[in-house]
């Protein structure tokens, strides 16, 4: 039933549900705002003297608490600016409340999740976000604690991965409208290291920016093998994000199938929503891959005469006319 104050100049308090019955302690601490992070029926009489906000979430790993960080931060900040104290609680004052408090401290002071939680634990040692919330705090930090989480590409990608996991658990392919085709959300990078082209017709299928990295489990023990092989050299497939040219196949609702070049219809790869084991031994989920034996890796060239990343001119292998700077003067035209 403790009302624990987080160290620092801010009037931030954390605790459990039963702390709300300590009316005198709440009054002495100057509490004006109460943030309840739990999914339980609440006795509204306990909150008559306070500005009250409820975030209805369960303390389970797959609960999305990240989507509430911005609203919680705004509520806490409003309470502090009014000169009062803010009390954040869940049931035990351990996981949900410490996650929300950590998110606020991260945004307010630019802390890492570890630094924020350490500060809270100085006041309340039992505080410990569950594994799912802990990962969400890491993502929140990686996104630079934005005020608008919903529109951040990293958050949208995280939601997509959650949808894939849910579909896998149900033994189904994801719904067509929930598939995230990465090239429709992320602009092509001019500095992509290489392209993957159909070996038969040379149509570009992907660039290296859409590769899904994974760590090979097996190491090549051959005496002729390179002492420091690149992870890609151990694999017989390129694993990719879903791309727009795959739509006609991926939106059919099948759990697995093959991928054809959209130009020449040659078989260039395969996919399996439940995951696929690479030749290196690692599982990749979802498994959307191009076979190395059916595509060519072509080093990307800087674009000339076109927008960055479009590959107009030199990127297409077209010989361009010499530039004005490099053109040899023609006799008699020097004064034209």
C-alpha positions as CSV (number, residue, x, y, z in Angstrom):
1,X,0.0,0.0,0.0
2,X,3.1,2.3,-0.3
3,X,2.9,5.6,-2.1
4,X,6.4,5.7,-3.5
5,X,7.9,8.9,-5.0
6,X,10.2,8.6,-7.9
7,X,13.6,10.3,-7.2
8,X,14.0,13.7,-8.8
9,X,12.5,17.2,-8.8
10,X,9.1,16.0,-10.3
11,X,6.2,15.1,-8.1
12,X,5.8,11.6,-9.5
13,X,4.4,8.7,-7.5
14,X,3.9,5.1,-8.2
15,X,2.1,2.3,-6.4
16,X,-0.6,-0.3,-6.4
17,X,-4.4,-0.2,-6.5
18,X,-4.9,-0.3,-2.7
19,X,-2.8,2.8,-2.2
20,X,-5.9,4.8,-3.3
21,X,-7.5,4.0,0.0
22,X,-4.7,6.0,1.8
23,X,-6.5,9.3,1.5
24,X,-4.4,11.2,4.0
25,X,-1.2,10.1,2.3
26,X,-2.5,11.1,-1.1
27,X,-3.5,14.5,0.3
28,X,-0.2,15.0,2.0
29,X,1.7,14.3,-1.2
30,X,-0.4,16.8,-3.1
31,X,-1.8,14.3,-5.6
32,X,-4.1,16.0,-8.1
33,X,-3.9,13.5,-11.0
34,X,-4.3,9.7,-11.0
35,X,-3.5,7.5,-13.9
36,X,-4.9,4.0,-13.6
37,X,-3.3,1.4,-15.9
38,X,-5.4,-1.7,-15.5
39,X,-8.5,-3.5,-16.7
40,X,-10.7,-3.9,-13.7
41,X,-14.0,-2.4,-12.4
42,X,-13.1,0.7,-10.3
43,X,-14.9,2.4,-7.5
44,X,-15.4,5.9,-8.9
45,X,-15.7,7.3,-5.4
46,X,-12.0,6.8,-4.9
47,X,-11.3,9.3,-7.7
48,X,-13.8,12.1,-6.8
49,X,-11.0,14.5,-5.7
50,X,-8.7,13.8,-8.7
51,X,-8.3,14.3,-12.4
52,X,-8.5,10.7,-13.4
53,X,-7.5,8.8,-16.6
54,X,-7.9,5.1,-17.2
55,X,-5.9,3.0,-19.7
56,X,-7.5,-0.4,-19.9
57,X,-4.8,-3.0,-20.5
58,X,-3.9,-6.4,-19.1
59,X,-0.5,-7.4,-17.8
60,X,0.3,-9.8,-20.6
61,X,3.2,-9.9,-23.0
62,X,1.1,-9.4,-26.2
63,X,-0.8,-6.3,-24.9
64,X,-0.2,-3.1,-26.8
65,X,0.7,-0.5,-24.2
66,X,2.9,1.4,-26.6
67,X,-0.1,2.9,-28.4
68,X,-1.0,4.7,-25.1
69,X,2.3,6.2,-24.3
70,X,1.6,9.5,-25.9
71,X,-1.7,10.0,-24.2
72,X,-0.3,9.0,-20.8
73,X,2.7,11.3,-21.2
74,X,0.4,14.2,-22.0
75,X,-1.8,13.5,-19.0
76,X,1.2,13.2,-16.6
77,X,2.7,16.4,-18.0
78,X,-0.5,18.3,-17.6
79,X,-0.7,17.3,-14.0
80,X,2.9,18.4,-13.3
81,X,2.4,21.7,-15.1
82,X,-0.6,22.4,-12.8
83,X,1.7,22.2,-9.8
84,X,0.2,19.0,-8.4
85,X,1.5,15.5,-7.9
86,X,0.8,12.6,-10.3
87,X,0.1,9.1,-9.1
88,X,0.5,6.2,-11.6
89,X,-0.8,2.8,-10.5
90,X,-1.8,-0.6,-11.7
91,X,-2.9,-3.5,-9.5
92,X,0.4,-4.3,-7.8
93,X,2.5,-1.3,-8.9
94,X,4.9,-3.5,-10.6
95,X,4.6,-4.0,-14.4
96,X,2.1,-1.7,-16.2
97,X,2.6,1.3,-14.0
98,X,6.4,1.1,-14.2
99,X,6.2,0.8,-18.0
100,X,4.1,3.9,-18.3
101,X,6.3,5.8,-15.8
102,X,9.4,4.7,-17.7
103,X,8.0,5.9,-21.0
104,X,7.4,9.3,-19.5
105,X,10.9,9.6,-18.0
106,X,12.4,8.5,-21.3
107,X,10.6,11.2,-23.2
108,X,11.0,13.9,-20.6
109,X,14.7,13.4,-19.9
110,X,16.0,11.5,-22.9
111,X,16.7,8.4,-20.9
112,X,17.1,4.8,-22.1
113,X,14.7,2.3,-20.8
114,X,17.3,0.9,-18.4
115,X,18.1,4.3,-17.0
116,X,14.4,5.2,-16.5
117,X,13.5,1.9,-14.8
118,X,16.6,2.1,-12.5
119,X,15.4,5.5,-11.4
120,X,11.9,4.1,-10.6
121,X,13.4,1.1,-8.8
122,X,15.2,3.3,-6.4
123,X,11.8,4.2,-5.0
124,X,10.0,0.9,-5.7
125,X,12.4,-2.1,-6.1
126,X,9.6,-4.5,-7.2
127,X,9.0,-2.5,-10.4
128,X,9.6,-4.7,-13.5
129,X,7.8,-4.5,-16.9
130,X,6.8,-7.8,-18.4
131,X,8.9,-9.0,-21.3
132,X,6.4,-7.6,-23.9
133,X,6.3,-4.2,-22.3
134,X,10.1,-4.2,-22.0
135,X,10.4,-4.7,-25.7
136,X,7.9,-2.0,-26.4
137,X,10.0,0.4,-24.3
138,X,13.0,-0.5,-26.4
139,X,11.1,0.2,-29.6
140,X,9.9,3.5,-28.1
141,X,13.5,4.5,-27.5
142,X,14.5,3.4,-31.0
143,X,11.8,5.7,-32.4
144,X,13.1,8.6,-30.4
145,X,10.0,8.7,-28.2
146,X,7.7,10.4,-30.7
147,X,4.5,12.2,-29.7
148,X,2.7,10.6,-32.6
149,X,3.5,6.9,-32.4
150,X,0.8,5.8,-34.8
151,X,2.3,7.3,-37.9
152,X,5.9,6.2,-37.2
153,X,7.1,3.6,-39.8
154,X,8.8,1.5,-37.1
155,X,5.5,1.3,-35.1
156,X,3.5,0.4,-38.2
157,X,6.1,-2.3,-39.0
158,X,5.8,-3.6,-35.4
159,X,2.0,-3.9,-35.7
160,X,2.5,-5.8,-39.0
161,X,4.8,-8.3,-37.3
162,X,2.2,-8.7,-34.5
163,X,-0.4,-9.5,-37.2
164,X,1.9,-12.1,-38.8
165,X,2.4,-13.8,-35.4
166,X,-1.3,-13.8,-34.8
167,X,-2.0,-15.4,-38.2
168,X,0.7,-18.0,-37.6
169,X,-0.9,-18.9,-34.3
170,X,-4.2,-19.4,-36.0
171,X,-2.6,-21.4,-38.9
172,X,-3.7,-18.9,-41.5
173,X,-2.3,-16.4,-43.9
174,X,-2.7,-12.7,-42.9
175,X,-5.7,-10.8,-44.3
176,X,-4.9,-9.1,-47.6
177,X,-5.5,-5.6,-46.3
178,X,-3.2,-6.1,-43.4
179,X,-0.1,-7.1,-45.4
180,X,2.5,-4.4,-45.4
181,X,4.2,-4.0,-48.7
182,X,7.4,-2.2,-47.7
183,X,8.2,-0.4,-50.9
184,X,4.8,1.4,-50.6
185,X,5.8,2.9,-47.2
186,X,9.5,3.4,-47.5
187,X,11.2,5.5,-50.1
188,X,13.9,3.8,-52.2
189,X,17.4,4.6,-50.9
190,X,19.9,6.0,-53.4
191,X,22.6,4.2,-51.5
192,X,21.3,0.7,-51.7
193,X,24.3,-1.6,-51.9
194,X,23.0,-3.9,-54.7
195,X,20.0,-4.9,-56.7
196,X,18.5,-8.4,-57.3
197,X,17.5,-8.9,-60.9
198,X,15.6,-11.7,-62.6
199,X,18.3,-13.9,-64.3
200,X,16.1,-14.5,-67.3
201,X,14.7,-11.1,-68.2
202,X,16.9,-8.7,-66.0
203,X,13.9,-7.1,-64.4
204,X,14.7,-5.6,-61.0
205,X,13.0,-7.4,-58.2
206,X,14.4,-5.8,-55.1
207,X,17.3,-3.8,-53.7
208,X,19.4,-4.6,-50.6
209,X,17.4,-2.2,-48.4
210,X,14.5,-4.7,-48.4
211,X,16.6,-7.6,-47.2
212,X,15.7,-9.2,-43.8
213,X,18.9,-9.9,-42.0
214,X,19.3,-13.1,-40.1
215,X,22.2,-14.8,-38.3
216,X,23.4,-18.1,-39.8
217,X,23.4,-21.0,-37.4
218,X,25.8,-23.2,-39.4
219,X,29.4,-22.3,-40.2
220,X,31.2,-23.5,-43.3
221,X,34.0,-25.7,-42.0
222,X,35.6,-26.4,-45.4
223,X,39.4,-25.6,-45.4
224,X,38.7,-23.6,-48.6
225,X,36.1,-21.4,-47.0
226,X,36.7,-17.8,-46.3
227,X,37.8,-17.2,-42.6
228,X,35.3,-14.4,-42.3
229,X,32.4,-15.2,-44.6
230,X,29.5,-12.8,-45.1
231,X,26.2,-14.1,-43.7
232,X,24.8,-13.9,-47.2
233,X,27.4,-16.2,-48.7
234,X,26.2,-19.0,-46.4
235,X,22.6,-18.7,-47.6
236,X,20.9,-19.9,-50.8
237,X,18.1,-17.4,-50.5
238,X,17.6,-13.7,-50.1
239,X,14.8,-13.1,-47.5
240,X,12.8,-10.0,-48.2
241,X,10.0,-7.8,-46.9
242,X,6.8,-8.2,-49.0
243,X,7.1,-6.0,-52.1
244,X,4.3,-4.6,-54.2
245,X,5.1,-6.8,-57.3
246,X,4.2,-9.8,-55.1
247,X,0.7,-8.6,-54.4
248,X,-1.2,-10.8,-56.8
249,X,0.3,-13.9,-55.1
250,X,0.5,-12.9,-51.4
251,X,-3.1,-11.6,-51.3
252,X,-4.6,-14.9,-52.3
253,X,-4.7,-16.1,-48.7
254,X,-2.5,-19.1,-49.2
255,X,-0.1,-20.1,-46.5
256,X,2.7,-20.8,-49.0
257,X,3.4,-20.7,-52.7
258,X,5.9,-19.6,-55.3
259,X,6.9,-16.2,-56.6
260,X,7.1,-15.4,-60.3
261,X,8.9,-12.6,-62.0
262,X,6.2,-10.1,-62.9
263,X,7.7,-9.6,-66.4
264,X,8.7,-13.0,-67.7
265,X,6.8,-15.2,-65.2
266,X,9.9,-17.2,-64.4
267,X,9.9,-18.8,-61.0
268,X,12.3,-16.7,-58.9
269,X,11.4,-17.7,-55.3
270,X,8.9,-18.9,-52.8
271,X,7.1,-17.8,-49.6
272,X,5.7,-19.4,-46.5
273,X,3.9,-17.2,-43.9
274,X,4.6,-19.7,-41.1
275,X,8.3,-19.3,-41.8
276,X,11.0,-20.9,-43.7
277,X,14.3,-22.5,-42.8
278,X,17.3,-21.0,-44.6
279,X,20.1,-23.3,-45.9
280,X,22.2,-21.8,-43.1
281,X,19.9,-23.4,-40.5
282,X,18.2,-20.2,-39.3
283,X,14.4,-19.8,-39.4
284,X,13.0,-16.6,-40.9
285,X,9.4,-15.6,-40.3
286,X,7.6,-14.8,-42.5
287,X,9.7,-16.6,-45.1
288,X,9.5,-14.5,-48.4
289,X,12.6,-15.3,-50.5
290,X,14.3,-15.1,-53.8
291,X,16.5,-18.1,-54.8
292,X,20.1,-17.1,-55.5
293,X,20.2,-19.5,-58.4
294,X,17.4,-17.6,-60.2
295,X,18.4,-14.0,-59.7
296,X,21.6,-12.0,-60.2
297,X,23.1,-9.7,-57.7
298,X,24.0,-6.4,-59.4
299,X,26.0,-3.7,-57.7
300,X,23.9,-0.5,-57.6
301,X,25.2,2.4,-59.6
302,X,24.7,6.1,-58.8
303,X,22.0,7.7,-60.9
304,X,22.8,10.3,-63.5
305,X,20.3,12.7,-64.9
306,X,17.5,11.5,-62.7
307,X,16.1,11.6,-59.2
308,X,18.1,9.9,-56.5
309,X,17.5,6.2,-56.5
310,X,15.6,6.0,-59.8
311,X,18.6,4.7,-61.7
312,X,17.8,6.8,-64.7
313,X,20.6,7.0,-67.3
314,X,23.7,5.2,-66.0
315,X,21.7,3.0,-63.6
316,X,19.9,1.5,-66.6
317,X,23.1,0.9,-68.5
318,X,22.4,3.6,-71.1
319,X,25.3,5.5,-72.4
320,X,24.7,9.2,-71.8
321,X,26.0,12.1,-73.9
322,X,29.1,13.9,-72.5
323,X,28.4,16.7,-70.1
324,X,29.0,20.3,-71.0
325,X,32.0,20.4,-68.7
326,X,33.7,17.5,-70.4
327,X,32.8,18.4,-74.0
328,X,35.6,19.4,-76.3
329,X,35.1,22.9,-77.8
330,X,34.3,23.0,-81.5
331,X,36.4,25.4,-83.6
332,X,34.5,28.6,-84.4
333,X,32.0,28.2,-81.6
334,X,34.0,29.8,-78.8
335,X,32.1,33.1,-78.9
336,X,28.6,31.8,-79.7
